[in-house]
Amino acid sequence: MSGKWICIIFALAVPVLVGAAENERGRVIRPFNGKDLTGWKTRAQGENTNCWVVGKAKVAADPKALEVEAGGRELINHPEWGKSLDLYTEQKFGDCRVEVEVMVPQGSNSGIYLMGEYEVQVCDSFGREEIGQGDMGSIYSAATAAKNVSRKPGEWQRFVIDFRAPRFDAQGNKIANAMFVKVTLNGVVIRENVEVKGSTGGGLTGEEHPTGPLMLQGNHGAVAYRNLRIIPAR
């Protein structure tokens, strides 16, 4: 067979193989439609005001803030006054992979809560030589990121999070802890096989369940998210 035909066959086969890999995990869910907050709820938090909007984010003249331009498909927490609210999906998930890009301005702080209870930290950790559980990519209350691969404030960064939900028996007793199987940030694996014994502080209910929503923390500062995909395991 000529090299030309081998290349053609390979090119045709690649999408099939990629699709097969996704199908093994389950269908791809995109909970953010790029237009509005349909499918999401806000969490009541004192006198905080919902400041989540849809648009195109960029760092403002004040490097600690974000500006919002029209025409974008990004989910932006844009607190103009006080604190905003945490935002979570109406859909609930168990074992899954979460893929998402995030932008944080200088000094800002957010978090990605699997099942609304287990937090992967999102914050500006650029250039820090020593990091802790409050830094980018760390699993809050459980493990510090193995290395700091954070980009500059205002640059988009990509997470891929493979997560296993806690297990319960027929009587509702927990028989296995939740686990972050792998956390990848900007193409680098920064944690693997981290068990989480209980709900992170600031979790949606403070309790553990077989399934739960994805929650984005909004009460700590400006942040933007885009290209959010959740792939439930079969």
ABEGO torsion letter per residue (X at the ends): XBAAAAAAAAAAAAAAAAAAAAAAAEBBBBABAGABABGBBBBBBEABBBABBBEBBBBBABAABBBBBBGBABBBBBBABEBBBBBBBABBBBBBBBBBBBBBBBGBBBBBBBGGABBBBBBBABGBABBBAABBGBBBGABBBABBABBBBGBBBBBBBBBBBBBBBAAGBBABBBBBABBBBGGBBABBGBBBABBBBGBAAGBBBABBBBBBBAAAEBBBBBGBBBBBBX
